[in-house]
């Protein structure tokens, strides 16, 4: 199978060839023909599968072909014809980059619209006329209310990482945006997970969609080696430094549950002599872009991120992902480890798990449909005192079991009574012998008893 066989025009084939892609990924092979045929599409797809090109290439082709039709005159040029909605600025920027790269040989204009940066340059670009807008929902609505964008001529709507948009509470914004679009249009919806909310959303938007699923729903990328390292909560940071040093890891993406935790860990790693940057929602767009660029070029060894900030990060060949804390929402684990092993590369996901996180681990294993192997690290062991609390009942997720934690509040990260996390209480490797087969984890994951407190 080649890109040409998929029916793509020469300019697009040339663009992907220039990128070094020799053949379409499975999602590209499956999605491109029906999109070119004008079908709506529901894509169940993990990050790292090549889904951006899977929707961008046929979208560009359709727009370029219809451009030849002059019957609609100059007016068409003025208002955008395609809208890509993404949950985060980073993903918008990355999709925007792909649109530019793949569309280099076509006469189509695109622009990116997201918050956190000045609105005027966006207004100027929109006024000049664009064919494609890639936007986060909030800022797009700002433009719509200021009438600096006209969405009445959108022919092509793409919801990228729709599950994350719902997680982030964008459903109302999405509904408002939908009302501004013409009824007749082609719709594509991509989501790594498939919840009832996603089903509801897609039922309302998609007409007779082609269903495509490249990785089984809610399963982790296959090429990712996953492992759990049992550890005392207070020793996580020294374990992380230890793993990075002894494994000689040069590029590590580390997830924390909170922005505050991300900042603190970054400082601690730096003081351990390991270069690190944090990326989260409180950082300015410039700081986020800089941190990402430093990480990609190897200027910093560790990027510490919250779940929200991590969405859409495309860092190819990322070898190591570390869950410094397990996420409250099990599906976030799947998203997190989707950052490694991208586009067929191998990767490793390490989770540092303290006893209070056993419940979270069980929830994740339930979503994965299997248990994650446990590997003890010599010199580290769990602390029974951590087990007195359950990380799942921490107050990070506001009200009614909604999935919208946006990296939580600082208050949630360290609720262990009286435990100080200000520094490592003892150096790695200096204490008790390895806690072989840390039984609490092993036993729990084997028994895999369903807990009634989690939703399915
Ligand atoms: P995505 O899932 O769209 O975020 O893409 C993940 C990564 O795969 C990106 O770094 C792309 O540049 C890369 N990629 C996309 N399509 C292909 C392809 N056909 N062959 C090789 N790499 C690809």
Boltz pocket constraint, residues with backbone or C-beta under 6 A from the ligand:
constraints:
  - pocket:
      binder: B
      contacts: [[A, 20], [A, 21], [A, 22], [A, 23], [A, 24], [A, 25], [A, 28], [A, 46], [A, 47], [A, 48], [A, 49], [A, 50], [A, 51], [A, 52], [A, 53], [A, 314], [A, 316], [A, 342], [A, 343]]
      max_distance: 6.0
